[in-house]
């Protein structure tokens, strides 16, 4: 119940294309769902986050879609750029704690 | 600049030789945490601290110790390192409002190799 399952493990997208990464969770007590972006040699950094009272959140080219009934959420990167090449982690958090449960990560490569 | 710093960034050691990885944050965050990152496993929490003198186990605490004597520092101690502790380690910090959903700020990582 504590797991967050993430797919795919790796993804290759052409420049200008759409990158989609999916995550699923079991624990209905989770109420905060962030996505972290990690470049080689760096620590993860918060990219975008959503709470389950909304179905979508958009920040620039990055969008989180959230399906509460299916217990799934996904990250969409529109007009993908080579600079987006990084590892992306979804995560989930239960209210009143700061404990993040991370997915296993997706290595995204955007080809020029 | 607001940041989380870790030292050392790289460390090669031998089995059984005690080591400490330091972590410091300058954002006055109450919450600090240690993670290890392994291929195919994502980030797993080792220990966390909600405030000074308050620490608790995460998901993979075996073989590790921590202390929180000051708000800004949260060192990770491996008293008798073993090869299965070879990993990439991250320290993170955030505010601890009790509401949840606080952005965690990560350090640059420490790559540890235990021979």
Interface residues (C-beta under 8 A of the other chain):
Chain A: X2 X6 X9 X31 X32 X34 X36 X41 X42 X43 X44 X45 X46 X49 X51 X89 X93 X94 X95 X96 X97 X98 X99 X100 X102 X103 X104 X105
Chain B: X4 X31 X33 X35 X40 X41 X42 X43 X44 X45 X48 X50 X58 X59 X90 X92 X94 X96 X98 X99 X100 X101 X102 X103 X104 X106 X107 X108 X109
